[in-house]
Amino acid sequence: MKVYRNPPQSEWANLLQRPVKDASTLRGVVGDVLQQVKERGDEALKELEAKFDKAHLTELAVSEQEIEEAESLVSDDLKKALKVAHANIHTFHASQRLNLTPCQVTLGVTCWQKAVPIEKVGLYIPGGTAPLFSTVLMLATPAKIAGCQQIVLCTPPNSEGKVNPAILVAARIAGVSHIYKVGGAQAIAAMAYGTQTVPKVHKIFGPGNQYVMCAKQMVSLHDVAIDMPAGPSEVLVMADADSNPSFVAADLLSQAEHGIDSQVVLVTNSESLVTSVQAELDRQLAALPRNEIAAQALANSKIFVLTTDDDMMALSNAYAPEHLIIETKNYMELAEKVVNAGSVFLGPLTPESAGDYASGTNHTLPTNGYAVAYSGVNLDAYCRKITFQHITDDGIRAIGPTVELMAANEQLDAHKNAMTLRLQSV
């Protein structure tokens, strides 16, 4: 990790750039995949799975027999852990239900909202080098709480055409039964357009690599809603001389091992901590099974040594990290100054991995600086708010003249007339 000491704020934007692939190349590759699936449906999906995942499939849907087989392949300990995580995720997301009470805006005019679940949602679950069965719980649990009628799950198979058994067990625990062996941009296309086997959905959820993120953004222009741009994982750790260097290094590595295009950032006001963390990184990295992936991610990663707390928070807010871990002695004080972040982890005993699995918060979060405008996945993401209004005689008299005057001045006479007729009737 390269170290930057008190760089001027004028250089921050350049120094905080994420590692990205050439966008034009991404759009070209992804656009071709989208078009193939749109035009040829299942046939294209099978060809693309053979090309990208080396899986030669006869059926795209996961059968009940495969789900039963998965049950026998997952240990009882892991099943128990999945159920504990599911319960915590359910508790936190169920607490997000809103009590939408009617509002009398003026005499005789009442307005209210009703939360209505999105009927058909698609969940993308990354596979590849790390099958994220935890993401099944994160995406499916709030969908079930919201009351979505159809939940479609797509995830890449291995070269033998099998889905990771823990993903299937997590899906059963979360109540998902429509599961398809499709990964990458082609999965996004299948859910956006629909094929002979994969149903078209109204909104797509889930993280993925830059190809998946690009596909989500492209289909969202015309065909389907998406949760957010969620690409390669990232973390910013804020620490000081009182922080535990082994904890800090472990937190950095927990994100670096996601993929070679992940990025981790350390922000500190302590030179001694930098030295200690670098030593810990070397020690812990050597023991990781995914050390080659993590090492490449660390090459894209940075350490910033800044003098003041205000500078550290300003840099964090400028970066808008997906995950923000504050391990300084005054972590609660700094937490009040967070403006841009996907999810925040406070204190020395709150690693990001807690949120990834079992604390109850959602781990599907905005990356690449999108935390300045997007929230992470929550219950509200699976609902639409429909507004209602009801006007009585008193209400017509109260707002009718205002509506008439405004409509007339916008030269929309039919709008004015719709109110004038009612005013004349009361």
C-alpha positions in Angstrom: 0.0 0.0 0.0 1.4 3.4 -1.0 1.6 6.0 1.8 0.6 9.6 1.3 1.4 12.1 4.1 -0.8 15.2 4.3 -1.5 15.6 0.6 -3.3 18.9 -0.2 -7.1 18.6 -0.6 -6.7 19.7 -4.2 -5.1 16.3 -4.9 -7.6 14.2 -3.0 -9.9 13.5 -5.9 -7.1 12.1 -8.0 -5.6 10.1 -5.2 -9.0 8.6 -4.2 -9.8 7.2 -7.6 -10.9 3.5 -7.7 -9.2 1.0 -10.0 -11.5 0.6 -13.0 -11.6 -1.1 -16.4 -11.9 0.9 -19.5 -15.5 1.9 -19.6 -15.8 1.7 -23.4 -14.5 -1.9 -23.4 -16.9 -2.8 -20.6 -19.9 -1.4 -22.4 -19.0 -3.1 -25.6 -18.6 -6.5 -24.1 -21.7 -6.1 -21.9 -23.8 -4.7 -24.6 -23.1 -7.7 -26.8 -24.2 -10.1 -24.0 -27.4 -8.1 -23.4 -28.3 -8.2 -27.0 -27.7 -11.9 -27.4 -29.9 -12.7 -24.5 -32.6 -10.3 -25.6 -32.8 -11.8 -29.0 -32.2 -15.5 -28.3 -33.2 -16.1 -24.7 -32.3 -19.5 -23.2 -30.2 -20.5 -26.2 -27.9 -17.5 -25.6 -27.8 -18.1 -21.9 -26.5 -21.7 -22.3 -23.9 -20.6 -24.8 -22.7 -17.8 -22.6 -22.6 -20.0 -19.5 -20.4 -22.4 -21.5 -18.2 -19.6 -22.6 -17.8 -17.7 -19.3 -18.4 -20.3 -16.5 -17.4 -23.4 -18.5 -20.7 -25.0 -17.6 -22.5 -27.0 -20.3 -26.2 -26.9 -19.2 -29.2 -28.7 -20.4 -31.5 -27.0 -17.8 -31.2 -23.5 -16.4 -33.5 -23.9 -13.5 -32.3 -25.5 -10.2 -34.5 -28.6 -9.5 -36.0 -29.5 -6.2 -33.8 -32.6 -6.3 -30.7 -30.4 -6.4 -31.9 -28.4 -3.5 -32.5 -31.6 -1.5 -29.0 -32.8 -2.4 -27.6 -29.5 -1.2 -29.2 -30.0 2.2 -27.2 -33.1 2.6 -23.9 -31.5 1.6 -24.0 -28.5 4.0 -22.9 -29.2 7.6 -25.3 -28.8 10.5 -23.1 -26.1 12.0 -23.3 -24.0 8.8 -27.1 -24.5 8.6 -27.4 -23.3 12.2 -25.2 -20.3 11.5 -27.3 -19.4 8.4 -30.5 -19.6 10.6 -29.0 -17.3 13.2 -27.9 -14.8 10.6 -31.3 -15.0 8.9 -33.1 -14.3 12.2 -30.9 -11.2 12.9 -31.3 -9.9 9.4 -35.1 -10.4 9.7 -35.3 -8.6 13.0 -33.4 -5.6 11.8 -35.3 -5.3 8.5 -38.7 -5.9 10.0 -38.0 -3.0 12.3 -37.9 -0.7 9.2 -41.6 -1.0 8.6 -43.1 2.5 8.4 -46.4 3.6 10.0 -47.8 5.8 7.3 -50.6 7.8 8.9 -52.9 10.1 7.0 -52.1 13.8 7.0 -54.7 16.5 7.0 -52.8 19.2 5.1 -55.7 21.7 5.5 -59.3 21.6 6.3 -61.0 19.1 4.1 -57.8 17.9 2.3 -56.4 14.6 3.5 -53.3 12.9 1.9 -51.6 9.6 2.8 -49.2 7.0 1.5 -49.4 3.3 1.2 -46.3 1.0 0.9 -46.9 -1.6 -1.8 -44.4 -4.3 -2.4 -42.7 -4.6 -5.8 -44.4 -7.7 -7.3 -41.4 -9.3 -9.1 -37.8 -8.9 -8.0 -34.6 -10.5 -9.2 -31.7 -11.3 -6.9 -28.1 -11.6 -8.3 -25.8 -13.7 -6.1 -22.1 -13.7 -7.0 -20.4 -17.0 -7.4 -17.0 -17.2 -8.9 -14.0 -17.3 -6.5 -16.3 -16.8 -3.5 -19.9 -18.0 -3.6 -21.7 -15.4 -1.5 -24.5 -17.4 0.2 -24.7 -14.6 2.8 -26.0 -12.3 0.0 -29.0 -14.7 -0.4 -30.1 -13.9 3.1 -29.4 -10.2 2.7 -31.5 -9.8 -0.5 -34.2 -12.4 0.0 -35.1 -11.7 3.6 -36.3 -8.1 3.1 -38.1 -9.2 -0.1 -40.1 -11.7 1.9 -40.8 -9.2 4.7 -42.0 -6.6 2.1 -44.3 -9.2 0.5 -42.8 -9.5 -3.0 -44.9 -12.0 -4.9 -42.2 -13.5 -7.1 -38.5 -13.7 -6.1 -36.1 -14.8 -8.8 -32.5 -15.8 -7.9 -29.7 -16.1 -10.5 -26.2 -17.3 -9.6 -23.4 -18.8 -11.6 -22.8 -22.5 -11.6 -19.5 -24.3 -11.4 -18.0 -26.1 -14.4 -20.0 -29.1 -13.5 -23.3 -27.2 -13.8 -23.8 -27.2 -10.0 -24.7 -24.3 -7.8 -22.8 -24.0 -4.5 -24.9 -26.0 -2.0 -24.7 -23.3 0.7 -26.4 -20.9 -1.7 -29.3 -23.3 -2.2 -29.7 -24.0 1.5 -29.6 -20.2 2.3 -32.3 -19.7 -0.4 -34.5 -22.4 1.2 -34.1 -20.8 4.6 -35.0 -17.4 3.2 -38.0 -18.8 1.3 -36.7 -18.5 -2.3 -37.6 -21.3 -4.7 -37.1 -19.8 -8.2 -33.3 -20.3 -8.7 -31.4 -20.3 -12.0 -27.9 -21.3 -13.0 -26.9 -18.1 -14.7 -24.1 -15.7 -13.8 -22.5 -12.4 -15.0 -24.0 -9.9 -17.3 -26.1 -12.6 -18.9 -28.0 -13.1 -15.6 -28.8 -9.4 -15.5 -30.0 -9.6 -19.1 -32.2 -12.7 -18.4 -33.9 -10.9 -15.4 -34.3 -7.6 -17.3 -35.8 -9.1 -20.5 -37.1 -12.5 -19.5 -36.4 -15.7 -21.4 -38.2 -18.9 -22.1 -37.1 -20.1 -18.6 -36.1 -17.0 -16.5 -39.0 -14.7 -15.7 -38.7 -10.9 -16.3 -38.7 -8.9 -13.1 -39.4 -5.3 -12.2 -36.3 -4.6 -10.1 -32.9 -6.2 -9.9 -30.8 -6.4 -6.7 -27.4 -7.6 -5.9 -23.6 -6.9 -6.1 -21.2 -8.1 -8.6 -18.0 -7.4 -10.6 -17.7 -4.5 -13.0 -19.4 -6.4 -15.8 -22.4 -7.1 -13.6 -22.5 -3.5 -12.4 -22.2 -2.2 -16.0 -25.0 -4.6 -17.1 -27.3 -3.3 -14.3 -26.7 0.3 -15.3 -27.3 -0.4 -18.9 -30.6 -2.3 -18.5 -31.8 0.3 -16.0 -31.9 3.0 -18.7 -35.0 1.4 -20.4 -36.0 -2.0 -19.1 -35.9 -2.5 -15.3 -35.1 -0.7 -12.0 -32.0 -1.6 -10.0 -31.1 -1.2 -6.4 -27.9 0.7 -6.9 -24.5 0.5 -8.7 -22.8 -2.1 -6.5 -19.4 -3.1 -7.9 -16.1 -4.2 -6.4 -16.0 -4.2 -2.7 -14.1 -1.5 -0.7 -13.4 -0.3 2.8 -11.9 2.7 4.5 -10.5 2.2 8.0 -9.9 5.1 10.2 -7.5 4.5 13.1 -5.2 6.2 15.5 -2.3 5.4 17.9 -4.7 3.7 20.3 -6.0 1.3 17.6 -5.0 -2.4 17.5 -2.7 -2.8 14.5 -3.7 -6.5 14.1 -7.4 -5.5 14.0 -6.7 -2.8 11.4 -4.7 -5.1 9.2 -7.4 -7.8 9.4 -10.1 -5.3 8.4 -8.1 -4.2 5.4 -7.5 -7.7 4.3 -11.1 -8.8 4.8 -12.0 -6.6 1.9 -8.8 -7.0 -0.2 -9.5 -10.8 -0.4 -12.8 -10.1 -2.3 -11.2 -9.6 -5.6 -8.2 -8.0 -7.4 -10.3 -5.0 -8.3 -11.3 -4.3 -4.7 -9.7 -1.4 -2.9 -8.9 -0.7 0.8 -7.9 2.6 2.4 -6.3 3.4 5.7 -6.6 6.9 7.1 -4.7 7.7 10.3 -3.0 10.4 12.3 -0.3 8.1 13.6 3.0 7.3 11.9 3.7 4.5 14.4 0.4 2.8 13.5 1.4 2.8 9.8 4.6 0.9 10.6 2.8 -1.6 12.8 -0.1 -2.1 10.3 2.3 -2.7 7.4 4.1 -5.4 9.4 0.7 -7.0 10.3 -0.4 -6.9 6.7 2.7 -8.9 5.7 2.2 -11.4 8.5 -1.5 -12.0 8.0 -1.4 -11.9 4.2 1.1 -14.8 4.1 -1.4 -17.0 6.0 -4.4 -16.3 3.8 -5.5 -18.9 1.3 -6.5 -16.0 -1.1 -3.3 -14.1 -0.6 -2.6 -13.7 -4.3 -6.0 -12.0 -4.8 -5.5 -9.8 -1.6 -2.0 -8.9 -2.6 -3.2 -7.6 -6.0 -5.9 -5.6 -4.3 -3.4 -4.1 -1.9 -1.4 -2.8 -4.9 -4.5 -0.7 -5.7 -4.8 0.5 -2.1 -3.5 3.5 -0.1 -2.6 4.8 3.3 -3.2 8.5 4.2 -1.5 10.1 7.2 -3.3 13.3 8.1 -2.8 15.6 11.0 -6.3 16.3 12.3 -9.6 14.5 12.9 -11.3 17.0 10.7 -9.0 16.2 7.8 -9.5 12.5 8.3 -13.3 12.8 8.3 -13.2 15.2 5.3 -11.1 12.6 3.3 -13.5 9.8 4.3 -16.5 11.8 3.2 -14.8 12.7 -0.1 -14.2 9.0 -0.7 -17.7 7.9 0.3 -16.7 4.4 1.1 -18.9 1.3 0.8 -17.7 0.3 4.3 -16.3 2.7 6.9 -14.7 1.3 10.0 -13.8 3.9 12.7 -11.5 2.3 15.2 -10.1 5.5 16.8 -10.4 6.2 20.5 -13.1 8.9 19.9 -15.1 6.8 17.4 -18.5 7.9 18.6 -17.5 11.6 18.3 -16.3 11.0 14.7 -19.4 9.0 13.9 -21.5 12.1 14.2 -19.5 13.7 11.4 -20.1 10.9 8.8 -21.9 12.3 5.8 -21.1 9.8 3.0 -20.8 6.0 3.6 -22.7 2.9 2.9 -22.4 1.2 6.3 -20.4 2.3 9.3 -18.7 0.1 11.9 -17.8 1.7 15.2 -15.2 0.8 17.8 -12.5 -1.9 18.0 -14.8 -4.8 18.4 -17.0 -4.1 15.3 -15.4 -5.6 12.2 -17.0 -5.2 8.8 -17.4 -8.9 8.6 -20.1 -8.7 11.4 -22.2 -6.7 9.0 -21.3 -9.0 6.1 -22.9 -11.9 7.9 -24.8 -11.7 11.1 -25.2 -8.4 12.9 -28.5 -7.8 11.0 -27.6 -4.8 8.8 -27.5 -5.3 5.0 -24.2 -5.8 3.2 -25.5 -4.9 -0.2 -24.1 -1.3 -0.4 -23.2 1.4 -2.8 -19.6 1.3 -4.1 -17.4 3.5 -6.2 -18.4 6.7 -4.4 -22.1 6.2 -5.1 -22.7 6.5 -1.3 -23.0 10.2 -1.9 -26.5 9.6 -3.4 -27.5 6.0 -2.7 -28.5 4.0 0.4 -27.7 0.4 1.0 -30.4 -2.2 0.5 -33.2 -1.9 3.0 -36.9 -2.8 3.4 -37.9 0.3 1.6 -36.0 -0.7 -1.5 -38.5 -3.5 -2.1 -41.6 -1.2 -1.8 -43.2 1.6 -3.8 -45.0 4.4 -2.0 -48.4 5.2 -3.6 -49.9 8.5 -2.6 -53.7 9.0 -2.0 -55.7 12.1 -1.5 -59.3 12.8 -0.6 -61.0 16.3 -0.8 -64.3 17.3 0.8 -66.6 20.3 0.2 -64.5 22.3 2.7 -61.3 21.2 1.0 -62.5 22.3 -2.4 -63.3 25.7 -1.0 -59.9 25.9 0.8 -57.6 25.0 -2.2 -59.9 25.5 -5.2 -59.1 29.2 -5.9 -55.3 28.5 -5.5 -55.5 25.6 -8.1 -57.5 27.8 -10.5 -55.1 30.7 -10.3 -52.0 28.5 -10.7 -53.5 26.6 -13.6 -54.6 29.7 -15.4 -51.1 31.2 -15.1 -49.6 28.1 -16.6 -52.1 28.4 -19.4 -53.6 25.0 -18.7 -57.2 25.8 -19.0 -58.5 22.2 -18.8 -56.7 21.9 -15.4 -58.5 25.1 -14.2 -61.8 23.9 -15.5 -61.6 20.6 -13.6 -61.5 22.6 -10.4 -63.9 25.4 -11.4 -66.7 22.9 -12.1 -66.2 21.4 -8.6 -66.2 24.8 -6.9 -69.4 25.6 -8.6 -71.0 22.4 -7.3 -70.3 22.9 -3.6 
